[in-house]
Amino acid sequence: MTFSYYPGCTLKTKAKDLDRYARSAAAALGVEMAELPEWQCCGAVYPQAKDEIATKLSAVRALMAARDEGRELLTLCSACHHVIKRVNHDMVSDENIRTKVNNYLKPEVPYTGETKVIHYLEMLRDTVGFDELAKRVTRPLKGRRIAAYYGCMLLRPGNVMGFDDPENPRIMEDFIRAIGAEPVVIAYRNECCGGYMTLENRALAQKKATTVVDAAASAGADTIVTACPLCQYNLDVNAVGERVPVLYFTELLAEALGVKEAEA
Amino acid sequence: MSFEEKEMAENIKRISGVNPRKCMKCGKCSGTCPAYEEMDYHPHEFVAMVEKGRIDELLASKSIWTCLSCFACVERCPRSVEPAKLIEAVRLEVIRAQGANHLKAVQIPELLDEKLPQQAIVSAFRKYSK
């Protein structure tokens, strides 16, 4: 199956590991990721106000490009997924936003939210299937105790994101099981890491990140996995005291599929 | 409440889509807020103060720069009031004015470090500047 793929700005720079291991793992699983030819930065934060139009345009351009390619839009960064999925929801449900966006962009065919936005983890669950993934694993991560950190962006608001149960998710734990490791469910796995507050108030970001990493350490996790470059940064750089390595889930996926070295 | 505050309260309700009168004052939003301790006015107070038209205090509050946009208060509000949207609308009232940006590009170089993801800078600009 072929998806239109939206990588986003950080995956081309500081979070190259999230991107490249996703690509090699997808290739091993027979999933094609066709990068959109002219994507723009999504803005990283969903503009909540109902009169914000210009800030939603880059997401709409990506959505429209995928529609024109006749494909579903695959995302990987939690923030990009959040922004694009919610803007798409606006294009379906908010007539004022839909009208103004189409008036501005004047596409040949108006965009009305028809593209399906799929996060890479959803692709693993729903397109490949975790049972099938488990069969494809050549190097199961036996004996590893891995804590999933969901953060905020993939889950909330649950009625728009439709990703998993926003208060008691399981998709990442199911993923961890599929690659042969033992999932360690930790408190704070769906609480904020501190986000962009690291720029404004580093002490607050340190407090938030430390709470999460402490929870993982006391639960005996040897690794924390995330899908978000900013969560990765906060948990890795801003956590104080006991540390647990924080990796992108795609790196462990590539490792389990035996395609990590080929890529590195 | 001044006339200007009344106008602003109406605009904040309009662009946020929030109806503060739906609030049943359970306090769950503030109870779950990860930035609670750093705030002067808390999520439940935004709801009450917008309803009463006490906008000037909110415009000057520390909280509009402290909200993490984690959407915990949106998800967990039993009445779907969704205070984060109000906080965002108040922040927009501030930064939409000329020269009122909270974060300026010239400040960025000193905030950078080796690992800081672009996502952090883009997010902060989205939140703090127009």
Interface residues (C-beta under 8 A of the other chain):
Chain A: G8 C9 T10 T13 K14 A15 C41 G43 A44 V45 P47 Q48 A49 K50 D51 T55 C77 A79 C152 L155 R156 P157 G158 P166 E167 E191 C192 G194 G195 Y196 M197 T198 L199 E200 N201 L204 K208 C228 P229 L230 Q232 Y233 D236 V237
Chain B: R14 I15 S16 G17 P34 A35 E38 W65 T66 L68 S69 C70 F71 A72 V74 E75 A84 K85 E88 A89 L92 L103 L111 D113 K115 L116 P117 Q118 Q119 A120 I121 V122 S123 A124 R126 K127 Y128
